[in-house]
Amino acid sequence: MSSNQLEPIKCKTIEDASQIISGDVERVEDYLERFRKWVNKREEPFDLRKLDLETIHIPLKVTEERTRDEFKEREKERNVRRLKDLQRSSDSEIDRRYKDLRDENMFRKRGAESIIEAKEALERHKRIGILGGPGAGKTTTEKYLGFRAANAGMEKLNSGNFSLKDITIPIFARLPRLEELIRKRKIPDSSGQREIEDFVIDLTIDASPVRMDKYLRDLIKKDIPRSSLLFLLDALDEVSRKSLGHNTHFTTLLRESLPEDALVVAASRIVGYTSSPVKINKELELVAFNQQNIDKFIKVWYRHNTEKGDKLLGQLKQRPAIHGMCQNPLLLTMLCMVNDGSDDSSLPARRVELYQKCIKELFKWGNVRLGIRVNDEDAERDYALDLLKNIAFEFFDDYVSSGTGFNIIQVQNKIREIYKDNSDYYIGIEEKLRKRYGILVKYGGEDAETFVFLHRTFWEYFVAQYISNWMDNDKEKALEFIKKRFWDPEWHESICFFAGTLEDPMPLIDTLCKENDLLSRHLFLALRCAGEVDAKALDEKGKDVINELVDKVWWICYEGENDFISDLAGEALVAYSLKIVERRLIAALRSREYEGAWRRVAKSLWKIGSPEAVQALMDVLRSREYEGAWHCVADALGEIDNPEAVPALISALRSREYEDVWKDVADALGKIGSPEAVQALISALRSREYEGAWHCVARALGKIGSPETVPALIDVLRSREY
């Protein structure tokens, strides 16, 4: 939009007209357009370059903390273990139990869980924390929210009827880069609260890869409401530990001076997360892809080559063991990249193999982009891989402890130290790793002088490769090095990758199992390592050790008393082997022996979300024998969001036998959102027989959003009976 356009422009106020004439609107429009281009830039080898962020997005799981009264009611309704003891408990006893759970950070894990869209979560809570495992989609979700805000702003500006105060301005920044700037710059003397807020806004903009000129900065600080700013703060888990203390300068400055009215999204890995340095109203956990998400992702990726997409989907159905990797957005992206560039029909079954093939594709991508032809036996690539292992290992501890990357001078000095007479050759390779292959990327904006690996998991993979080479030369020294890092969550991914590189992984797994931890975390890490191992590398003794390990963790998960530790055990089991655990879970769901653990079993099955898990849950819902599991089974079917479950849920809604679970069934139908359920829900809404479940039925109809529900809901509003 230009200030000298002749056609009439609608403005809400004289101030809005003045902003158009002064060029303010044009500057905002230019920034939003540059933000959109940054999100969708195609130069990066690994930036989901084939995907439209409006088409693919990651659902979020909300874990809500219940009040004491809600806690008591939930315990009663779900008929969990120790119900009779709870009913006999006094109010003071319930208060004590609630406080114990809250203080031990266990209650958050026990809260009610539901799927919520990222955009809805931000609209509802204003300041959210996004938690997820490696590659779960944290950064992509933040980019999606920023892209969506920029799109909405552009539409308002192009409509000709707007106010700049109605435009949301997204600002993306990596928190480690912001931390670095906060360390280097001093707060201006004699600054009031407003000036300190302006200082923090300036630093955040400086940490952003999307540049903003001084005029627009001043406009944001003086004329645009703070509530119109959307701060997207990434990589909280990569901030140095020293800076994340309660009273550090970094934490205090962000908590007290990041504008309170602004929208905020802060993202972090779950492992090692304690609290956010930024005020957060709600913490959200990214949900793994279910089968529908996987199918949709692949169809969008191959929308211009449907034949190849269908072929990949067929291969995945024939290889159920790969399903676990496909639930992770990063790994599924890598799988599609590998499938794109390979004529070989075989798919990597283990994470280590996937990273090996993906790195090969990145080298190929860099050469093809420049029109350079090399054969698969390219010697330079081998030298480059050796260099990447050394860079990864040499700088990883500094990265973990201080949140900083490495600069070119540091790398070149390290190359001279390691490679001596061949250092000039390796310095040339290092430059190609930055400029041609995209494996080393700038840490911050285009003007940044610091570099990191293109994704943290690649850094962790190369660290593992370095230690694996070390293991070949000095097994005892390598194991001793790893043993010292068992207790550091920052090293767990590298340790798991390390296990996947070993021809004989049992010394590592045995060493882990011999550790002593009251929370059994050493067993969970050992089982995750076992999940990375090639089964062909195990002899009978090794298989027996791992089977015994699986039994121990299974007992902790489904027969132990501590819900928090049980959740950790469940995650380790699923990470070990999806199909093996799935078979045991299905058997447990159909066994009276596990009646007290049915809630946990059903929750694990919905996290797996496979067609076999859905079928097992539906079978249990249809059987009177498992009445005690109906509540948790209905919840699980709703969370899996598979339309195939709709007929079974409708049948339950129409049967008096299921009266006690009508609320759960209605909620599940609302989450799935199938129009097929509308008539059954409307019938329930119009029947006094369902009075106790009316609010859940109405909510489900609202979520489905079918036009035919409107008359029924209006009738409810007009009737005194409701």
N, C-alpha and C positions, 0 to 999 in steps of 0.2 A: 504494500500500500504506500503510495507516495503522497507527500503533502500538497502537491500541485495538481491532483486529480480534479477533473471538472465535474464529475457526477456528484450529486449530493450525498453526504455521509451522515448517518444518524449518530448522534451523540447523546448520552444521558445528561451531561452537565456541560457548562462552559469550560470547566477544567479539562474535561475529556477532549473537547475541541482544541483547546490550547496545546494539549499533549500531541495531537496529530500534527498541528502546525509546527511545533518545535522539533519534531522528528523523534520524539520519545517512542511512539508506537512503532516506527520503522526500526528502531534499534532493538526493541523487544522482539519484534517479528524476526529480525535477522538472527538474534541469539537462539530463539526457539527452533528455527530452521537448521542452524548449525548443530544444535543438540540432537535433533532428529537424525541428521547425517552422521554424527558421531556414533549414535547407537547402531545404525544400519551400515556402517562403513564396511567395505568389502576387502580391504587390504589385509586384515588380520587373517592368518590361516585357521584360526580356531574360534571364530566369533559367531558360531551358529549361522554362517554366512548364507545358508540356503533357506533360513527360516524367517517367516514374518512374525514379529513379536505380537501382533494383534491376533494371529492365528494360534500360536503356541504360547501357553503360559503355564505356570506351575501352581497347582492348588496349594493351599496352606492349611495345616492342621492347627487349630487353636486349642491350647490347654489352659482351661480356666481354673482359677483357684476358687473353691467354694467357701461359703461362710460356714460357721459351725453348725447352724441348723440345717443347711443344705447337705452338709456332710452326713449328719445323722439320717436324714431322709433318704439320701442316696444309698447308704448302707442297708437300710430296711428294704427299699424297693428292689435292690439287686440281689438280695438274699445271699450275700457273700459270707465267707467263713467268719465265725464268731458272732453271728447275728444274735443269738440268744443272749450272749454275754453283753452285747451292746444295748439290747432292749432293757436289760436289768440294771444297766449302769446309771449312776446318778449324773446330774448335770455337771457336777464338778469333775467326775471321772471322764465324761465326754470332752470337757474343756481341756483336761490334761492330755488326753490322747490326741486331740486336734493340735495342741501346741507342740507336742513331741514331733508329730509328722511335719508340721510347718517348719520348725526349727532345724530339722535334719534335712530340709530341702527334698523331702519325699512326697509331701502332699501335692506339690505341683504335678508330679507324675500321675497321681491318682484322680486328677480332676476330670470333669466331663470333657470329651473330645468331640469335635465336629469339624467338617471340612468347610473352609470359607475361602472365597476368592481374594486374591491379594489386594485388588482395588477396593473391595468391600471392607476388608480389614483396615485399610488406611482411612477410608471415609468414616468408619465407625470409631476408631481409637485415636486417630490423629498422629500419634507417636508410637511406632511399633518396632520391635526387634525381630529380625528374621534369623532363625537358627537352622542349621542343617549340616549334614555330613559333607565330606569332600566331594565336590562335583554335584551337589544336590540342586544347584540352580540359584544360589543366593544372589550373585552378581546379576545374572540374567533377569531375575525377578525385580531387582532394583532398576535395571535399565528399562524393563517393561513399564514400570510405574512412571518413570521419568518420561519415556516416549509417549505414554498415554496422556500425561499432563501437557506435554508440548503440542501434541495433536489437538487436544481440546482448546488450548490457547490460540493456535493458528486458526481453528474454525471460528472462534469468537471474533478474532481480529478481521478475518475475511468476511464475516457476516455484515460488518458495517454498523452493528448496534452493540456497543460494548463500553466497558470502562476498564482501564488498566488495572483497577483494583480487583477486577473479577478474574484476572489471568493468574494461573499458578506457574511460577518460574522454578523449574527443577535445577538443582545444583548437585552434581555428582562429585564425590571426593573419596579417595582411599584414606582411611584413618591413619595408617602409618605415615603417609606423606604429610598429613595435617599435623601429626605429632612432631615430625621433624621441623616443620615451620614454626610451631609453637615454641620449640626449644631454642630456635635461632633468633626469634624476634621478641622484643620487649614491649610490654603494654605501655602505651604513652603515659607519661606522668600526668597526675591530676585528672585522671579520666573518671567520669561518672559511669553509671550503669549503661546508659545509651551508647556512650563512646566505646565502652568495652564490647558491647554487642556488635557495633560496627567493625571493631577490630577483628572479632571472631568471624564475622561474615567475610571480611576481606581475606583472611587466611584460608577459609574454606574455598573461596573462589580461586585463590592462587593454587590450591591443591587439586583443582579440577582439571581434567584434560580438555574441557571446552572453555576456551578463552572468553573473557568479558572485558570490554574497554572501560576506562575510568568513568566516562559519562554515564554508562548504564549502571555501574557500581553505585555511583552517587545517587542515581535515580532510585535504585533499590533501597538504599539506606535512608533516603529522605522522603520519598513520595509514595513508595509502594508499601502497603501494609505488611507487617511481618508474617501475618497469617497467609499471605500469598506465596511464601517461599516454601519449597519442598527440598529438604536436605536429604540426599541419598548417600549415606556414610557406609562405605564398604570395608571389609577385611578387618573388623574389630579384633579378631583372633590373632592378627599379625602385628598388633601394637605391642611394644616392649612391655614386659611384665612390670618393670619399675614404674612405668607411667600409669599403670592401671590400678595403683593403690587407691585407697579411699580418699586420701587428702593430698594427692599429688597435684602439681600445678596443672597438668593436662586434664585430669578428671575434674578438678574444681572449676577450671575455666569453662569447660564444655557444659557441665551441669548447671552452672549459674549464669552463663552468658550466651549460650546458644538460644536465640530468641524463643521465649516460652510459647508464643502463639504460632510458631512455625510448624509445618508438617515435617515429621522426621521419620526416616527409615534407617535403622542400623543393622548391619548383617554380620554374623559371626558363625564360625564352626561351633558345634555343640561341645565337643571335647575341650576341656579347659575353660569353658565359659562360666563365669560366676555372676557378674552383673555388668551392666552397660555404663560407660562414663557419661552417657547422654541420658537425660530423663526419658523413660519409656513407660507408656501406659499399658502395653500388652506385648507379651512375648509369643511369637508364633513359630511353629516348627514346620519345615517343608516336608511334604508328603512324598514318598517314593511313587514313581509312575506305576499305575495299574495297567492292565492289559489294554483298556481303551485308550489310555494316554500313549502307550507304546505304539499301537496301531496308527493313531492319529499323527504322531510325530513322524513315523516312517512314511506315511502317505503324503504328508506335507513336504518332507525332504525330497521325495521322489515324484513330486507332482508333475514334473516334466518328463519323467521316465517311469511310468506306472508299472511297466513290465518288470523292471529291475526291483522296484519296491515290493511288488507282489511276490517275487522270487525270494527276497530277503525275509518277508513275513513267513513264507512257507518254510524256510530253513530254520527260523526261530521256533516254529511249532514242532519241528522234528528234533530240536535240540533244547529241551526244557531246562537243561542245566545252565544255559546262558541267560535264562529269564531274570536271574538275580542281577546280572550286570545291566540288563536293559531297563531295570527300574530306576537306574541312576542317569539323569539327563546328560551329564558329561560323558559317561561311558557309552551311552547310546549314540551320542554324537560321534564319538571316536569310532564306534562300530560302523556307522554309516560312512564315515570318511574312508575307513579301511576297505569297506565293501565297494566304494566308488572306484578306488584306485587299483583294486586287485582283480586279476582274472581268475585267481584261485577261488573255487567255490567254498572252501573250508573256512569256517569262522573261528576266531580264537576263543577258547573255552575258559581261559584264565586271564586275570587282570594284567599280569606281567606280560603275557603274550600279546594282549591288546595294545599295551603301551609300546612294546617293541615294534609292532607293525605300524602303529600310528606315527611313531617318530620317523620310520622309513618313508611314510607318505609325506611328512612335513618336508623332508629333504627333497623328495621328488617334486613337491609343490613349488618349493623355492626355485629349483632349477627350471621347471617348465615355465614359470612366470617370466623368467628372463630368456627363455628360448634356448636353454643350455641342455644338451643331451648327455646323459651319463648312463652307464650300465649298472646293473644291480650290484656288481662287485666293486663299486666305486671305493677306491682306497682312501680318498679324502674323508668320506663319511666315517670310516673306522677311526681315523685320527680325531675327527670331530667328536665322536662318541666318547673317546678316551678323555678328551679335554673337558667335555661336559660333566663327566663323573668327577674329575678333579675340582672343577669350579663349584659344583654342587656341594661336595663334601667340605671343602675349605671354608666356605662362607655360610654354611647352614646354621651352625651354632650362633654366629653373630646375628643372623636373620631371626632366629627363634628368640634370642634373649633381648635384642634391641629393636627388632622390627625394621631394620634397614636392609637395603639390597647391597650391591657392590658397584663401584664405578670402574671405568675403563682402566685407569691407572693401577688400581688394586689388582685387577685381573691380569694385566700385562706384567706386573711385578711378580705375581704368583707363577705365571707361565715361565718367566726367566729363571725363577727358583727351581721349578720342577723339571723343565725340559732343556735347560742349559744351552748347548750349542744349537739345538733345533728350535730355539724359542721364536726366532723370526718367522718360521713357517707356521707355528701354532698361533702366533699373533694374527697372521693373515686369516687363519681359520676362524678365530674368535670374531673377527670383523664380519665374516660371512654369516656366522650364527646370529648376529644382530641384524644385519641389513638384508640378507637374502632369505634365510630360513625361518625367521620369526620365532626362534626358540628362546632367545633372550630378548626381552622387551623393556622399554623404558618404564621406570617406576614413577608414574605421575604423568604430567602433561608432556607435550612435544619438546619442551625446553628442559626437561629433567636430565640430569647427568648420571642418575643411578639406574641400574638395571636389575631385573629379576627374571626368573623363568616364566614362560607364558602362562602357566598355571602352577599353583603350589604343588599339586600332586606330581607334576613332572620333576620338580626339584627333589621331592621325596623319592621318586623312582630312581633318579640318578645317584642320590646318596646311597640307596640300597645296592645299586650296581657297584659302586666303589667298595662298599664293605664286603660284598660278595667276592670281589677280586682279592681283597685282603684275607678273607676266609680261606681261599685256595692256598695262600702262602703261609698263614699263621692262624690256624683255627682257634687256639686257646686265647690269643690276644684279641681276635675279632669278637669272640663270644664274651670276653670280659668287658670289652668296650660296650657291647649291646646291653649286657647285664646292668651296667651303671645307668642305662637310660630306660630301663623297664618302667620306672616310676614317673617318667616325664611324658605326659600325654602328647606333647608336641612331636615326639619321636615315634609314636605308635604306627603311623602310616608307613614310615620308612622301614620299621621292623617287619611289618606285614609284607611289604614288597620284597624285603630281604629274604624272607622265608620262601617266597615264590621263585627266587633265583637259584636256590640250593638243590644240588643233586641228592644230597642227604640232609633233609631238614630236621631229623630227629634230635641231634644234639641241641639245636635251638629250642625245640618244643620241650624236651626233657628239662633243660635249664629253666625255662619259664615255669613249668609245672612244679618245680622244687622251691620256688619262691614262696614267701608266706605273707598273705595279705588278708585281713579280716573281712574285707569286702569282696574277696575272690577275684579281683581284677586281673591277677596274673593268669588265672584259668581262662578268663574271657579273651585276653590277648593271645594266649596259646591256641585257643580254638579258632580265632580269626586267622592266625598264622597257618593253621592246618587247612583252612579253607582256600589258601593261596597256593597250596602244594599240588604238584602233579601226582595223582594217585599212583601212577606207574613207578614213582620213585620210592614207594613204601614197600618194605617186606612185611611178612606176616606179623612180626613182633611190633613193627611200627603201626600197622593197622589196629592191633589190639590196644596199644597205648592210646591212640586217638579215639577209638570206640569207648574206652573207659573215660576219657576226657569228656566226650559228648554226654555220657550218662551222668557225670558229676554236674555239668552245667545244666542239663535238663532238670535234674532234681532241684537245683537252686532256683530255676525259673518257675517251675510249675508245682513244686511241693514245698518250697521255702516260705518263710513267714514275712519276709521283708519285701514290700512291693517295689521299692526303688531299686534294690539289687536284682530283683526278678526281672525288671525291665532291661537292665544292663545285660543280664544273662540271655534274655530273649533276643536282643540285638546281636549278640555273639553267635547264637545258634543259627539265626537266619544268614548271617555273614559267612558261616562255615559252609553250609550246603543247603540251599533252598529246598531241593527235592527231598533229601533225606529227612529234614526237619518237617517238611510239609506232610510226609507220610506218617510220621510219629504224631503230629498234631491232629490229623484226621482220625487216627486211631484213638487218641486221648479224648477227643470230642464225643466219641461214641462209647466211651467207657465210664461206668459209674465210679470207678476208682479215682477219676479225676474230677468228680463233681464239684469239689471245692475250688478247683482251678479252671472251671469252664470259661469264666470271664477272661482270664489271661490267654487261654487257648484260642478263644474266638478272636481276641484282639490280634494275636499273632497271625491268624489266618487272614484277617482283613488286610494286614500289612503286606502279606505275600500276594494276595489278590489274584491268584491264578484261576483259570477255569475249574481246575480240580478242587481248589479251596471253596469256590462259590457253590459247586455241586454238593460238597460235603455239608456246608452250612444249610443249604436248602433241604437236604435229606433230614437233618436234625430238626429243622423247623416243622417239617411235615410229620414228625413222629411224636406220639404222645409219651413215649418212653423217656424222652429227653425234655420234658416240660420245664424243668429247672434251668435249662440252658436257653430257653426261647428269648428271654430279655436280651442277653448278650449276643445271640445269633442274629436277631433282628437288627441290633445296632451295627454289627459287623457287615451285614448285607447292605445296609445303607451307606456305610463308609466305602465299601468296595465300588459302589456306583456302577454295578453291572445290570443292564436292563433285563438280562435273563432271569434275575431274581424276582422281577415284578409279579409274575403269575403266582408264585408261592406266597408272596407277601399279601397280595389281594385276597387269596384264599384264606389266609389267616385273619385278615380284617373282617371278612364276612362270616366268620365262625365264632359262635359263643364260647367254644373251648378256649379261644385265645383272648378272652376279655381282659385278662390281667396284663397282656402285652400289647393291647391296641395302641397305646400311646407310642410305644417303640416302633411298631409296624408303620403307623402313620408318619412318624418322623423319617423312617427309612425310605418310604415311598416319596416323601418330599425331597430328600437328598438325591435320590436317583433322578427324579424329575421327569418321569415318563408320562406322556399324555394318556397312556393305557390305563393309568390308575385313577383318572379324574372321576369317572362315573361312580366307582366304588367309594371314593372319598366323599363325593357329593351326597350319596345315599347315606353314609354314616353321619354327615353333618345334619341331615334332615331327620334323623332318628333319635328319639330321646334315649334309646337303648345305649347310645354312645356318649351320653352326656359327660362322663368323666374324661373322655378323650377329645372333646370338641375343640379345645384350643390347639391340640397337636394336629388334628385333621384340618382345621382352618389354616394353620401355618403351612402345612404340606401343600394345600391348594394354592396358597400364595406363592410358594417357591416354584411350583410347576408353571404357574402364570398363564394357563390356557384361558382364552376368552370365555369359554362356556362356564368357567367357575364364577365369573363376576355376578350373574343373577343370584346364584346360591348364596354368595357372601353378602350381597345387598339384602337378601331376605333375612339373613341372620341379624344384620344391623337393625332392621325394622321390627323384628319380633321381640316381644317381651320375654319369651321363653328362654332366650339365651342370656 
